[in-house]
Amino acid sequence: MRSDVLGLGLLALGAVLCGAGLPGVPAISEASAEPAQVAVSAAQVTGVAVQAAVSGPTCKLKGTAPVPKGARLYDAPSGGRTLASFTGALVPMTLSAIPADPASGRARLSTSEGSPALRIDGYVAPSDVAVFTTRDIPVIAGHIWISSAQKVKLVGATGDSLRAELSISGSEGQTAKGSASCDAFALQRGAPVRMEVPGSARGYLMKTSTIELFDRAGGDVIFTLKMLEGTAQLFWSTEAKNGFVHLMSRGDLTIDAWARLKDLEPLKKGEMMDQYIPPTTAVAGAQLALDKAPPIVKATRAIPVRARRDEKEKPVGEIEAGAEIYLLETVAGWTNVLPKALGMTPPDEGGFWIPAAETPK
């Protein structure tokens, strides 16, 4: 039926990858470098279906970021069919209806965040979508926070708040957990905020891999930091009292606490503290292109998208007005399309289909 489709190849700026394998969808090349809420999973309790607990309708995380290659978007909160596979390129996203236990269910995902896009509405494993803090999140009130612009793992959700876990950099697999309202999280990393260090401050390093942190000089232990051998954890201070030092630091954790002087090694005067701060790296999305690319058009109005060439099929999303798309094959009155950014492709047995009569010119 689709023998007229050109065999388009995959450009990778030198690295060729396998394409999606869908007839009518050109192979993609890689150069590495809001809809309404719907009911989610139901359980049968004494013969009555009940909704699993999810975050409330105002809890929506947004951003544009790469989704791991091969991650899937489904048409149901459990089971169901695949609507799209992600390619590793940048995708605009809105995540909502997050399960109370994100490890045991899927969250609602729409591939749009406000700007015009080819929006597909489905469900995804929360672990497939990177989540970042937008502000400091308390771990120990007044003393320890997960810093802003840190990648975290969602471990819990309620109506209007989320609980997240940070894997502490350089530690022996140690984690820190904190809760905050949904607006403290996003799907796109922001710029880290540096802590201003007074010129009179002195730097300190941990003498051993483990250090106890106190709420005050001679007070109670509030946290024990367990680092890998040879990993330097830098602090600074302008205050010491009764054998304790008031420590400050800002990395993936922000710390404002006290420690025993005997557990610390003061830096030599004039030694630059910045040399102990590890650099941060940003992960960019894959750069994708189509060999013998088909035409690109811009939608002038919203067009419903279906997973199959059938008017009885319920739309799985829409081409939002102003979105740019690739036009692929036209079969029996239906046109197959792809988003210009190529952040996702349909499964072999499906497609992103729109009525040929509504195809933008």
N, C-alpha and C positions, 0 to 999 in steps of 0.2 A: 504493500500500500504506500510505503514511503520511499520507494526506490529513487525518487527524484531528489532526495536530500543529498546535498554535497557532503562528502566525507571531510569534514573540517578538522584540522589538527590542533594540537595543544602547543602554544608558545610559552616558554618558560624563561625568556631571556637567557637561553642557553640550556635550560633544564626542562625536559619534556616529561609530562606526567600523563597518566591515563585519564581519559575523559569520562563523562558521566555514563556513556554507553546508551543513552536514550535516543532512539531514532528521532531525527529532527533537531536534536540539541548538539551544537558543535562542541567538540572537546575543548576543555579549558586549560590554559597554560598558566604556570605559576612561576613567578620570580620571587624567591624568598627574600628577603631583606633582613485609634483606640476604641479598639472596639469594646462593646459591652462585656461585662463579666458573664461567664457561663458556669453552669453547675459542674463541679468536679467530682472526683470519685465517690461512689456511693457504696454503702454496705447494707446488707440485709440484717435488720435487727427486729426480731419477733415479726418477721414478714413485712416490715415497713422500711423502705429505702430512706437512708439519711445521708446528708452531705458530710464528707470529711471536712474537718476544720481547716480553713485556709485564711490567709491574710485578708483584710477588708478591702472594699472597692476603692478606697483612696490610697492604698499602699501600692504604688507603681514605681518601679525602678527603670530608669531610662539611660540610654547612652548608645554610642556607635563604637563598636569594637569587634575584633575578630572572634569567631566561634570556632573551636577546634575542628579541623577537617574530619569529616565522617560523622560528626554529631547529627542527630536526627530530630526533626520536628514532626510530631504525631497529631492525628486528628482527635485524640481522646486522652483523658487523664491517666488511663491505664489501657494496655492493649492497643487496639486500633491499628490503622494503617499509617505508613509513612507519607507525609505530605512533601517534605523537602529534606535534603541533606546539605549540610554546610560545607563550605570549601576552604575555610581558613582566611578568607578575605573579610574586609570590614562589613559589618551589618548594622543598620540602625535597628534598635530593639526597645520594646517595652515589656518588662516582666511583671506579672501580677498573679493573683490567686496562688500565692506561695504556700505549700503545705505546712501544717504545724510541725511536721518532721520532714524537712526538705530531703533527707536521705531516703525516704520511703515512698515518694510520690513525685509527680510532675507538676510543674508550674505552668501557668498560661504565658505564652510568648507571642507577641506580634512583631513582625519585622518592619516596624516603623516607630519613630519617636517624635513625630510632629511635622518633619519636613516631608515633601512628597516622596513616596516610595512604592514599590510593588510589595504590598503588605499581604503576608500570609499569616493566618491566625491558627495557632495550634498549641501543643503542649511539649515541654522539654524537661529533661532532667535538670534540676537546678545546678548540679555540679558541672554541667556543660557550659554554663554561662559565668564568666568571671564577674565578681562583685567587688566593689571598692568602697572604702569609707570616704565620705565627703567632709567629715569633721572628726575631731577627737571623740572617742567613745570610752566611757569610764569602765575600767576593770576593777580597780580598788578606788572608791570615791576619794577625790582629793589628792591621790598619790600616783596612780598608774592608769594610763589610757592606751588604747590602740590608737595610733596616730592617724591623721587624715591621709588620704591618698594611698592607703595600704590595701593590698588584695587580701580578702578574707573569705572564709567558707561559711555559708549560712547553715546554722544548726537548729534554728527554731523560729517560729512565726506565730504571732497573735494578730488581733484585729488591726492594730496600727503600729506595731513595733516588730523588730527583728532581732534575733540573737545571732551573733557572729563569733567565729573563732579565728584567731591569728596564729600561724606557725611562727614562733619567734626565731628570727634569723640568727644563725650561729649557735643555736641551742641544741641540746640532746633530744630533739623532737618535742620540746616543751611548747605548750600552747597557752594562749590567754583568751578569755572569753568576755564579751561585753554585750549589753543590750542598748538599743536606742530606737527612736522613731524611724519610720521608713525613709524619711528625707535625709537621714544620715548615711544613706547608701546609694550607689549609682552603678551603672554598667560600664562606666568609662572612668579611667584614672585621671584625677585632677593633678595639679601641681603640688608637690610636697611643700610644707611650710617649715622653714628653718628656724631654729631657736637662736635668738640673739644672746651671745655670750659676752658678759662684761669684760672689759680689758683687765680688770683686777682678778678675774677668776683663775683658778688653778685646775689643771686637768688631773684626773685620777683613772687608773686602770685596776681591774680586779687582779689580786695576787694569785688567786686560784680559780678554778672553773665554776665554783659555786659561791654565791654571796647572799646573805640575808639582808633584806631591806626592812626598815623599821618606820613606824609612823612618826616618831620623834626621837630625839637623843635619849637613849636608855629606855625607850618605850617598847611597844609590842611588835613582833615580827608580822609583817603584812604580806610578804611575798618573798619567795626564794628563787633567785635567778640561777639556772643551771645551764652553763655554756659548755661547748665542746672545748677540749684541751687545745690550747694554742689560739683560741679565739679571743681577741682583745675587745672588751666592752668598755667604752669610753664614757666617763662622767666628767662634770665640772662642778666646782663649788666655790662659794665665797664665805662659807660659814662652817665653823667647827666648834664642838662643845663636848666636854666631858668624855673625850675619847671617841666621839662620833663625828662624822662629816655629813653635812647636808648636801646630798647629791642631786644633780639635775642632768637629764640627757633627753635627746629626742632623735629617735630613729624609727624603726617600725613600732616600738613602744615609746611613749613619753613617760619619763619617771621624775617624780619629785618626792624623794624619800631620804631616809638617813641610813648610814651604814657604819660599821666599826672601822675606825682608822686602821687597825691592825690588819684588816682584810683588803686594804687598798695600797696601791703603789703610786705615789705622787709623780707626775711628770716633771722632768727637769725644767727649771725656769727658762722661758724662751722657746721651749719645744712647741712646735705647731700641733694643735689638737686635731686639725682637719685631716692630717695624714692617717689618722686612725678611723676615719669615717668611711665605710665602704661606699663606692659609687652606686648609684641607682641606674637601672636600665629600663628602657621602654620597649615593649614588644609591639611591633607594627604588624598589620595584617598582610597576608600574602598579596603580591601584585599579580593580577590575573588579566589575561587577554584572550581573545578568540582569533584563531587563524581563519583568514577569509571571512572576517566578521560580517554578519548580516546587518541590515539597516537598523539604525537607532531612531526611534520616534519619541515624541513627548505627548503624553495624554492630556487632552484639554478638559476632560471630565472624568469622573470616577467610573471604572469599568469592573464589574464583578469578575472574579477569577474562579475557575472550577478545576478540580483535579482530573476530571475526565470530560470527554466530549459528549456531554449529555445535559440537556436543559433541566432534567429532573434532578440532577446532582445539586446538592446544596453548595453555594459558593464557599470557598475556603479563605477568601480574602478579596482584595480588590487592587486594581492599579489606581492609586490616588491621583487626583488631578495635579498635573505638573510633573509627574514622575517620568523619567526616561527609561525606555525598555528596548531590548533587542526583539525584532520580529523574526521568528524562525519559520517553520513550515505552516502551510494552510492545508487542512485536511477536512473534507466533507463539511464545509461551512464553519470550521473552527480554526483559530490561529494560536500557535504555541509561542510563548514569550519567555524572556528571561530578564531579570533586573540588570541594569547597566553595570552595576558594581560587581556582579557575578558572585555575590556572597553566598548564594544557595542555588541548588539545582533540584529539579523534581526527580523522583525515583524512576527506574527504567520503565515501569508499567504505568506511569502517570504523566503529568505535565502541568504547566500553568496555562490553561486554555481560556480564551475569550472568544465570543462570537465574531466571526470574520466580518460581519456587517458593522461591528463596533470598533474595528481595528483603527487606531489613529493613523492618519496619513502623514 
